[in-house]
Amino acid sequence: MKDEKSITRLHVSYAFMIFLMLTTPSKAQEFKGAACVIFVNDEIVLVRDYLSNRLSFPGGYITQGESPQKAAKRETYEETGLLIAVGPVVSTENDSAQYLCKSNQAIPILTSHGFESKPLIYALNAPHFSIEIRQVYLARPDTLKKEELRFPNQLQVLPDFNRYKEWRSHSVLLSETDIPTSPLHKVELNAISNLQHHLAPQYDLLFRLFNLAGERMGFFILIPLIWVFRGWEIGIRCLILVIMASELDSVLKVAFALPRPFHVMPKLQRMEAYGFGLPSGHVLIATTFWGYCWYSLKHLLPTQKQRLSLGLVIFLLTGCALSRVYWGVHFFSDVIVGAMIGLLTLILFVYIDNKLPHHWIIRNKYSWLIGLTIISIAAFFTSGLLSSQLGGLTLGLCLGLRSGKTKILHKATCTRNSDKLFIVSLSIVGLIILDRAAKLAVSYQSSSIIAMLIYFVCHLLIGLWLTIGMYLFLTSRKSRKSRLLS
């Protein structure tokens, strides 16, 4: 009897709990992010993310105590420079709210037929331009491919814009006179236009080759060659200079926040480029790298040939600078300033390296700690992409060198030219695989934090690969071969 009463009470309790669950109002949904859908006729505003290099609606994370509407308005301004009014909800998928929004002013369009075949929106005044956002566009949804999108599901929930005509934004095509331009840049724009008119397209191949002097992939090939054939100490110093120059370029671009030529005259753009213009990163990095290569290797040549080799380096750097101007991605002043800063960086590095105890920069843990600290501080003001890469690479090099095996392994393995060639090939392949793996993994991520972590880890592995990994791979290959022969 008691058992029956207890069972009855249990059933009544369950029924009462179910009743409360059904009748109690549910808690308002908590969103993690918010975004804006801004349309002009049949086109929508899209931003290209710096980390993933993919397109999405302007938007981002909601801060504590902030409503989704305020977050959408704030993030849109930070990424596009547009002041908007937030309208009805379009979608609430994936813990994010997408709102139909309207720009309070006419959306400024640089060109209706840009280099990337999308109308380009003038967004240099946006607080996060060149930090989180590469570029801002207008695009028709039906022309976009799934792999171009950071969040492919966003386009599936777009409303029928004809039903929301009151939320339609308007655009205005800017002329060269509408964009604030310094007198110097006006003179340079005419010079760049004349340069392209007289030299294009017959000199395209020549300037494309000159452009390789400052390309990242070129360093992936040259640094392993120097590392193996001229010594890992010189190779490490070349990498340190590339890291220093890259971070310095990133900081200065954001600090100066000056436009590229195609931001004022879009027809000049003949090569893909993002962010601000001053200084030219290509020229800055190339000046430090090639300058140090000449400085550290000139003793191998007679005096007369040293002067000739210096002339060749200057010729190469001049060609690299002119190529950036020719392609319409830098002003003459950008490349001149880039060369000057690169030369000053090189002189300062060589001076400090000579003044400090032998190999102090590459072997002392405090020098690497200082470098990591500088990169970490710079990460708050520059692109998370570059800081993640440089931070991971710096830590990987530091850990590899701190193991104390690099010098021993280098001496043990780099004994014959055949072994050196094998290590160079192995090094280049490893660098390319790790770099491509990072980009591929990030292309499947929507989270910025995870994307930065992937870049950090992959470049940490690059540092370890150069200092330890490629040598261990060769020694294990030799040991397997000797066991098979025995």
C-alpha positions as CSV (number, residue, x, y, z in Angstrom):
1,M,0.0,0.0,0.0
2,K,2.8,2.3,1.0
3,D,4.6,1.4,-2.3
4,E,1.5,2.3,-4.3
5,K,1.2,5.7,-2.5
6,S,4.9,6.5,-3.1
7,I,4.6,5.6,-6.8
8,T,1.5,7.8,-7.0
9,R,3.3,10.7,-5.4
10,L,6.3,10.3,-7.8
11,H,4.0,10.4,-10.8
12,V,2.3,13.5,-9.5
13,S,5.7,15.2,-8.9
14,Y,6.7,14.4,-12.5
15,A,3.4,15.7,-13.8
16,F,3.8,18.9,-11.8
17,M,7.4,19.4,-13.1
18,I,6.3,18.9,-16.7
19,F,3.5,21.4,-16.2
20,L,5.9,24.0,-14.8
21,M,8.3,23.5,-17.8
22,L,5.5,23.9,-20.3
23,T,3.9,27.0,-18.6
24,T,7.1,28.9,-17.5
25,P,8.3,31.4,-20.1
26,S,11.5,30.4,-21.7
27,K,14.6,32.5,-21.2
28,A,15.5,34.8,-24.0
29,Q,18.0,33.3,-26.4
30,E,21.5,34.3,-25.7
31,F,23.5,35.1,-28.8
32,K,27.3,35.0,-29.1
33,G,27.5,37.0,-32.3
34,A,25.6,39.5,-34.4
35,A,25.9,40.6,-38.0
36,C,24.3,43.0,-40.5
37,V,22.7,42.3,-43.9
38,I,23.1,45.6,-45.9
39,F,21.7,45.5,-49.4
40,V,21.8,47.9,-52.4
41,N,19.3,46.7,-55.0
42,D,20.4,43.1,-55.6
43,E,23.8,43.4,-54.0
44,I,24.9,42.9,-50.4
45,V,27.8,44.3,-48.4
46,L,30.5,41.7,-47.6
47,V,33.8,41.9,-45.8
48,R,36.9,39.8,-46.5
49,D,38.3,38.4,-43.2
50,Y,42.1,38.8,-42.7
51,L,42.6,35.4,-41.1
52,S,40.5,33.1,-43.4
53,N,40.6,35.3,-46.5
54,R,36.9,34.6,-47.0
55,L,33.7,36.7,-47.2
56,S,31.0,37.2,-44.7
57,F,28.5,39.8,-43.5
58,P,30.0,42.6,-41.4
59,G,29.6,41.5,-37.7
60,G,31.3,39.8,-34.8
61,Y,31.2,38.8,-31.2
62,I,28.9,40.4,-28.6
63,T,30.7,41.9,-25.6
64,Q,29.4,41.4,-22.0
65,G,26.4,43.6,-21.3
66,E,25.9,44.5,-24.9
67,S,22.7,43.8,-26.8
68,P,22.9,41.9,-30.2
69,Q,21.6,45.1,-32.0
70,K,24.3,47.3,-30.5
71,A,26.9,44.6,-31.3
72,A,25.8,44.5,-34.9
73,K,25.9,48.3,-35.2
74,R,29.4,48.5,-33.6
75,E,31.0,45.7,-35.5
76,T,29.6,47.0,-38.8
77,Y,31.2,50.4,-38.2
78,E,34.5,48.9,-37.1
79,E,34.7,46.7,-40.2
80,T,33.2,48.9,-42.9
81,G,33.2,52.5,-41.5
82,L,29.4,52.6,-42.2
83,L,26.9,54.0,-39.6
84,I,23.8,51.9,-39.8
85,A,20.3,51.6,-38.4
86,V,19.4,48.1,-37.2
87,G,16.2,46.5,-38.4
88,P,14.3,43.2,-38.2
89,V,16.0,39.8,-37.5
90,V,16.8,37.8,-40.6
91,S,18.3,34.7,-39.0
92,T,19.2,33.3,-35.6
93,E,21.3,30.3,-36.6
94,N,24.6,29.2,-35.0
95,D,24.2,31.3,-31.9
96,S,24.3,34.4,-34.0
97,A,21.7,37.0,-34.9
98,Q,21.7,38.5,-38.4
99,Y,19.7,41.8,-38.8
100,L,18.5,43.6,-41.8
101,C,20.4,47.0,-41.6
102,K,20.4,50.2,-43.5
103,S,23.3,52.6,-44.0
104,N,22.6,56.1,-42.7
105,Q,24.7,57.5,-45.6
106,A,25.3,56.6,-49.2
107,I,27.7,53.7,-49.3
108,P,30.9,55.0,-51.0
109,I,32.0,52.9,-54.0
110,L,35.5,53.2,-55.4
111,T,34.7,51.3,-58.6
112,S,31.9,49.3,-60.0
113,H,34.4,46.9,-61.8
114,G,37.3,46.4,-59.6
115,F,40.4,44.2,-60.0
116,E,38.5,41.3,-58.3
117,S,35.4,41.9,-60.4
118,K,33.4,43.1,-57.4
119,P,32.4,46.7,-56.6
120,L,35.0,48.0,-54.1
121,I,33.7,49.9,-51.1
122,Y,35.9,52.7,-49.7
123,A,36.6,51.6,-46.1
124,L,40.0,53.1,-45.2
125,N,38.3,55.0,-42.3
126,A,37.0,51.8,-40.7
127,P,38.8,51.2,-37.3
128,H,39.5,47.6,-38.1
129,F,40.5,48.0,-41.8
130,S,43.9,46.2,-42.4
131,I,43.7,44.7,-38.9
132,E,40.7,42.3,-39.1
133,I,39.4,43.2,-42.5
134,R,41.3,43.0,-45.8
135,Q,38.6,44.6,-48.1
136,V,34.9,45.5,-48.3
137,Y,32.8,44.7,-51.3
138,L,29.3,44.8,-52.8
139,A,28.4,41.5,-54.4
140,R,25.4,39.7,-55.8
141,P,24.6,36.6,-53.8
142,D,24.0,34.4,-56.8
143,T,27.6,35.0,-58.1
144,L,29.3,33.8,-54.9
145,K,30.7,30.3,-54.5
146,K,30.4,28.3,-51.3
147,E,34.2,28.1,-50.8
148,E,34.4,32.0,-50.9
149,L,32.2,32.3,-47.8
150,R,33.3,32.2,-44.2
151,F,29.8,31.1,-43.1
152,P,28.2,29.4,-46.1
153,N,24.7,29.2,-44.4
154,Q,24.4,33.0,-44.3
155,L,23.3,33.3,-47.9
156,Q,20.6,30.6,-47.5
157,V,18.6,32.8,-45.1
158,L,18.6,36.0,-47.1
159,P,15.1,37.5,-47.2
160,D,13.3,38.7,-50.4
161,F,14.7,42.2,-50.5
162,N,11.7,43.4,-52.5
163,R,9.6,43.0,-49.3
164,Y,11.9,45.3,-47.4
165,K,12.3,48.2,-49.8
166,E,12.3,50.7,-46.8
167,W,15.6,49.0,-45.7
168,R,17.4,49.4,-49.0
169,S,20.6,51.4,-48.8
170,H,22.0,53.6,-51.5
171,S,25.4,53.9,-52.9
172,V,27.5,56.6,-54.5
173,L,30.4,56.2,-57.0
174,L,33.3,58.2,-55.8
175,S,35.5,60.2,-58.1
176,E,39.2,60.9,-57.6
177,T,38.4,64.3,-56.3
178,D,36.1,62.9,-53.6
179,I,38.9,61.0,-51.9
180,P,41.3,62.9,-49.7
181,T,44.7,62.8,-51.4
182,S,47.9,64.6,-50.6
183,P,49.5,66.8,-53.3
184,L,52.5,64.4,-53.4
185,H,50.2,61.4,-54.1
186,K,48.4,63.3,-56.9
187,V,51.7,63.8,-58.7
188,E,52.6,60.2,-58.1
189,L,49.3,58.9,-59.4
190,N,50.0,60.6,-62.8
191,A,53.5,59.2,-62.8
192,I,52.2,55.6,-62.1
193,S,49.5,56.0,-64.8
194,N,52.2,57.1,-67.3
195,L,54.5,54.3,-66.3
196,Q,51.8,51.7,-66.9
197,H,50.7,53.3,-70.2
198,H,54.3,53.2,-71.6
199,L,55.4,49.8,-70.2
200,A,52.4,47.6,-69.9
201,P,51.9,44.8,-70.9
202,Q,55.2,44.1,-72.6
203,Y,57.1,44.4,-69.4
204,D,54.8,42.4,-67.2
205,L,57.0,39.3,-67.1
206,L,60.1,41.4,-66.2
207,F,58.3,43.1,-63.3
208,R,56.8,39.9,-62.1
209,L,60.3,38.4,-61.8
210,F,61.5,41.5,-59.9
211,N,58.5,41.2,-57.6
212,L,59.7,37.7,-56.5
213,A,62.6,39.4,-54.6
214,G,60.2,40.3,-51.8
215,E,57.8,37.4,-52.0
216,R,57.4,35.0,-49.1
217,M,57.7,31.9,-51.2
218,G,61.1,33.1,-52.4
219,F,62.4,33.3,-48.8
220,F,61.1,29.7,-48.3
221,I,63.6,28.6,-51.0
222,L,66.5,31.0,-50.3
223,I,66.8,30.7,-46.6
224,P,67.2,26.8,-46.6
225,L,69.9,27.2,-49.3
226,I,71.8,29.8,-47.1
227,W,71.1,27.7,-44.0
228,V,72.6,24.5,-45.3
229,F,75.4,25.7,-47.6
230,R,76.6,28.8,-45.8
231,G,75.8,27.9,-42.2
232,W,72.8,27.7,-39.9
233,E,74.0,30.8,-37.9
234,I,73.6,33.0,-41.0
235,G,70.3,31.3,-41.9
236,I,69.0,32.1,-38.4
237,R,70.0,35.7,-38.7
238,C,68.2,35.9,-42.1
239,L,65.1,34.6,-40.5
240,I,65.3,37.0,-37.6
241,L,65.6,39.9,-40.0
242,V,62.6,38.7,-42.0
243,I,60.6,38.4,-38.8
244,M,61.7,41.9,-37.6
245,A,61.0,43.5,-40.9
246,S,57.6,41.9,-41.3
247,E,56.4,43.0,-37.9
248,L,57.8,46.5,-38.3
249,D,56.1,46.8,-41.7
250,S,52.7,45.7,-40.2
251,V,53.0,48.2,-37.3
252,L,53.9,51.1,-39.5
253,K,51.2,50.4,-42.0
254,V,48.5,50.7,-39.3
255,A,50.3,53.7,-37.7
256,F,50.5,55.7,-40.9
257,A,47.1,54.4,-42.4
258,L,47.9,55.8,-45.8
259,P,46.1,54.5,-49.0
260,R,47.5,52.5,-51.9
261,P,47.3,54.0,-55.4
262,F,44.2,51.9,-56.3
263,H,42.3,53.2,-53.3
264,V,42.3,56.6,-55.1
265,M,42.5,55.5,-58.7
266,P,41.2,51.8,-58.9
267,K,42.1,51.4,-62.6
268,L,45.8,51.3,-61.6
269,Q,45.5,48.0,-59.7
270,R,47.0,45.1,-61.6
271,M,47.9,42.8,-58.8
272,E,46.2,41.6,-55.6
273,A,47.0,43.6,-52.5
274,Y,45.3,44.5,-49.3
275,G,45.5,46.9,-46.4
276,F,47.4,50.2,-46.2
277,G,50.3,51.3,-48.4
278,L,53.1,53.0,-46.4
279,P,55.7,51.5,-46.2
280,S,56.1,48.9,-48.9
281,G,56.5,45.6,-47.0
282,H,58.0,43.9,-50.1
283,V,60.7,46.5,-50.4
284,L,61.4,46.7,-46.6
285,I,61.8,43.0,-46.2
286,A,63.7,42.6,-49.4
287,T,66.2,45.3,-48.4
288,T,66.9,43.8,-45.0
289,F,67.2,40.2,-46.4
290,W,69.2,40.8,-49.5
291,G,71.3,43.4,-47.8
292,Y,72.3,41.0,-45.0
293,C,73.0,38.3,-47.6
294,W,75.5,40.6,-49.3
295,Y,77.0,41.7,-46.0
296,S,77.5,38.2,-44.6
297,L,78.7,36.6,-47.8
298,K,80.8,39.3,-49.4
299,H,84.0,38.0,-47.8
300,L,83.8,35.0,-50.2
301,L,84.4,37.3,-53.2
302,P,87.4,39.5,-54.3
303,T,87.2,43.2,-53.6
304,Q,86.2,44.1,-57.2
305,K,83.5,41.4,-57.3
306,Q,82.2,42.6,-53.9
307,R,81.4,46.0,-55.6
308,L,79.8,44.2,-58.5
309,S,77.7,42.0,-56.3
310,L,76.5,45.1,-54.3
311,G,75.5,46.7,-57.6
312,L,73.5,43.6,-58.5
313,V,71.8,43.7,-55.1
314,I,70.9,47.4,-55.6
315,F,69.7,46.6,-59.1
316,L,67.5,43.8,-57.8
317,L,66.0,46.0,-55.0
318,T,65.4,48.8,-57.4
319,G,63.6,46.4,-59.8
320,C,61.5,45.1,-56.8
321,A,60.5,48.7,-55.9
322,L,59.6,49.6,-59.4
323,S,57.5,46.4,-59.8
324,R,55.4,47.4,-56.8
325,V,54.7,50.8,-58.4
326,Y,54.2,49.3,-61.8
327,W,51.5,46.9,-60.5
328,G,49.7,49.9,-58.9
329,V,49.9,48.6,-55.3
330,H,52.4,51.2,-54.0
331,F,53.3,54.8,-54.5
332,F,56.9,55.8,-55.2
333,S,57.0,57.3,-51.7
334,D,55.9,53.9,-50.3
335,V,58.8,52.0,-51.8
336,I,61.4,54.8,-51.0
337,V,60.3,54.8,-47.3
338,G,60.3,51.0,-47.3
339,A,63.9,50.9,-48.6
340,M,65.1,53.5,-46.1
341,I,63.5,51.7,-43.1
342,G,64.8,48.4,-44.3
343,L,68.3,49.8,-44.6
344,L,68.1,51.3,-41.1
345,T,66.8,48.0,-39.7
346,L,69.7,46.2,-41.3
347,I,72.4,48.6,-40.0
348,L,70.9,48.5,-36.5
349,F,70.8,44.7,-36.5
350,V,74.4,44.4,-37.7
351,Y,75.6,47.0,-35.2
352,I,74.0,45.2,-32.2
353,D,75.1,41.8,-33.4
354,N,78.7,43.0,-33.6
355,K,78.6,44.8,-30.3
356,L,77.1,41.9,-28.3
357,P,79.1,38.7,-27.3
358,H,79.6,36.1,-30.1
359,H,76.2,34.6,-31.3
360,W,74.4,36.2,-28.4
361,I,71.3,37.1,-30.5
362,I,70.7,33.6,-31.7
363,R,71.8,31.6,-28.7
364,N,70.7,33.7,-25.7
365,K,67.2,32.9,-24.4
366,Y,66.6,36.6,-23.4
367,S,66.9,37.8,-27.0
368,W,64.1,35.4,-28.1
369,L,62.0,36.4,-25.1
370,I,62.4,40.0,-26.0
371,G,61.3,39.2,-29.6
372,L,58.2,37.2,-28.4
373,T,57.3,40.1,-26.1
374,I,57.5,42.7,-28.9
375,I,55.4,40.5,-31.2
376,S,52.8,39.9,-28.5
377,I,52.5,43.7,-27.9
378,A,52.3,44.4,-31.6
379,A,49.5,41.8,-31.9
380,F,47.1,44.2,-30.2
381,F,47.6,46.8,-32.9
382,T,48.1,44.8,-36.1
383,S,46.7,41.8,-37.9
384,G,46.3,38.7,-35.8
385,L,47.3,36.6,-38.9
386,L,50.8,38.0,-39.0
387,S,51.4,38.0,-35.3
388,S,50.3,34.4,-35.0
389,Q,52.7,33.3,-37.7
390,L,55.6,35.3,-36.5
391,G,55.0,34.4,-32.9
392,G,54.8,30.7,-33.6
393,L,57.9,30.8,-35.9
394,T,59.9,32.7,-33.2
395,L,58.9,30.3,-30.5
396,G,59.7,27.3,-32.7
397,L,63.2,28.6,-33.5
398,C,63.8,29.4,-29.8
399,L,62.8,25.9,-28.6
400,G,64.8,24.2,-31.4
401,L,67.9,26.2,-30.6
402,R,67.5,25.8,-26.9
403,S,67.6,22.0,-27.3
404,G,71.3,22.4,-28.2
405,K,71.1,19.9,-31.1
406,T,71.1,22.1,-34.1
407,K,74.9,22.6,-34.3
408,I,75.6,18.9,-33.6
409,L,73.1,17.7,-36.1
410,H,74.2,20.2,-38.8
411,K,77.8,19.0,-38.5
412,A,76.9,15.4,-38.5
413,T,74.5,15.5,-41.5
414,C,75.9,18.2,-43.8
415,T,79.1,16.4,-44.7
416,R,78.6,15.8,-48.4
417,N,77.0,17.9,-51.1
418,S,74.5,15.2,-51.8
419,D,73.4,15.3,-48.2
420,K,73.2,19.1,-48.3
421,L,71.1,19.1,-51.5
422,F,68.8,16.5,-49.9
423,I,68.4,18.6,-46.7
424,V,67.7,21.7,-48.8
425,S,65.0,19.9,-50.8
426,L,63.6,18.4,-47.6
427,S,63.5,21.8,-45.9
428,I,61.7,23.5,-48.7
429,V,59.1,20.7,-49.0
430,G,58.5,20.8,-45.3
431,L,58.1,24.5,-45.2
432,I,55.6,24.5,-48.1
433,I,53.6,21.5,-46.7
434,L,53.3,23.2,-43.2
435,D,52.4,26.6,-44.8
436,R,49.7,25.0,-47.1
437,A,48.4,22.8,-44.2
438,A,47.8,25.9,-42.1
439,K,45.9,27.7,-44.9
440,L,43.9,24.6,-45.6
441,A,43.0,24.0,-42.0
442,V,42.0,27.7,-41.5
443,S,39.8,27.6,-44.6
444,Y,37.5,25.2,-42.7
445,Q,37.3,27.4,-39.6
446,S,34.9,30.2,-38.7
447,S,36.4,31.0,-35.3
448,S,39.1,33.6,-35.4
449,I,40.7,32.3,-32.2
450,I,41.0,28.7,-33.6
451,A,42.4,30.1,-36.9
452,M,45.1,32.1,-35.1
453,L,45.9,29.0,-33.0
454,I,46.3,26.9,-36.2
455,Y,48.7,29.5,-37.7
456,F,50.6,29.7,-34.5
457,V,51.1,25.9,-34.2
458,C,52.0,25.4,-37.8
459,H,54.7,28.1,-37.8
460,L,56.0,26.8,-34.5
461,L,56.4,23.5,-36.3
462,I,58.2,25.3,-39.1
463,G,60.7,26.7,-36.6
464,L,61.2,23.2,-35.1
465,W,61.5,21.7,-38.5
466,L,64.3,24.0,-39.5
467,T,66.3,23.7,-36.3
468,I,65.8,20.0,-35.6
469,G,63.2,18.2,-37.7
470,M,64.9,18.1,-41.1
471,Y,68.2,16.8,-39.6
472,L,66.5,14.1,-37.6
473,F,64.6,13.0,-40.7
474,L,67.9,12.6,-42.6
475,T,69.6,10.7,-39.8
476,S,66.7,8.3,-39.4
477,R,66.7,7.8,-43.1
478,K,70.4,7.0,-43.0
479,S,70.0,4.6,-40.1
480,R,67.2,2.7,-41.9
481,K,69.3,2.5,-45.0
482,S,72.3,1.1,-43.1
483,R,70.1,-1.5,-41.4
484,L,68.8,-2.6,-44.7
485,L,72.3,-2.9,-46.1
486,S,73.5,-4.9,-43.1
